[in-house]
């Protein structure tokens, strides 16, 4: 599924970094740092999908040449603790193909960075994530000084504001979701914190009557009850190497970096909460299956413990449509859809003004007395089977 990641860092000389080296790595090129004489060769990198430089109108032609651009940045900064460039790292929706990913990235960079006067050097990388699926992401290096036809000018302090960062995060989510919608994808990303998303889902669930929408919101709130996924960068590779060595030696794996310890803790918490969500879905499925067998006398396949909340949400809609169309044999085993079917049967057998559990119990009694289960017609009015 699409994930949201938008992180901003500063490439600083005080940390021993070079903007030329950073640009060479991100673009998978060989660049000479004229200030130090060092050659940075990353031409063996194989995950570079696309690289491009965009500059404001009126900027000199050399600003579109990678070695000239970043050597000019290095030459213009004389302090030993100089801030050389700003880097934005963002996750691209894996649901989009490469052309749409590039179009999305190019549009966002032009609208939010280049239009403000920055030169942007961006590269799209495509790693394989820990889940074995593509993990497309982009690195956007941005100049920190204004530029015109004569070259670089003063640094623009307004580009450092927290308000602008919040705006960028929001706009990235907006543009990415628009591109997903154009591609016909249902996935969406959200720039807000997990705590905010969870509180919103809980509040919306409380305001909804019992039914499909409320079930989906309860499941969403449960999914948001977790810690943010940590981003390890180089530490991730060190931890993978340590884990492989431990397995080969037959010893217990121990984290070798501080971030590795954090990841192990987060994974433990995430696993516990995921198990809680799965238990919730499985319990819902079992109760729904019992209700289905009571009314139809037919066995439904058991919902396994691996059933996810997204499966339940997808099958819920299919079950609703099948129930409304009078198709009790539709191929679906979602817990939510079966409970909804039972709720429709119960509501059809009794009038308004009583609780869902009372209606269900009374509907069961009516069915037992009559030897048949009530159904619902396509227009939603209750009627008995003929």
Secondary structure, DSSP 8 states (H G I E B T S, - for coil): -----EEEEEEEGGGT--HHHHHHHHHT-EEE-TTT--EEE-TT---EEEEEEE--TT--GGGGSHHHHHHHHHHH--STT-EEEEEEEEE--TTS-HHHHHHHHHHHHHHHTGGGT--EEEEEEEEE-TTSSEEEEEEEEE-SEEEETTEEEEE-GGGG-HHHHHHHHHHHHHHHHHHHHHTT-------S-HHHHHHHHHHHHHHS-SSHHHHHHHHHHHHT-S------THHHHHHHHHHHHHHHHT------SHHHHHHHHHHHHHHHHHHHHHHHHHHHHHHHHHHHHHHH--------TT--HHHHHHHHHHHHHHHHTT-TT-S---HHHHHHHHHHHHHHHS-SSS-HHHHHHHHHHHHHHHTS--EE-TTS-EE---
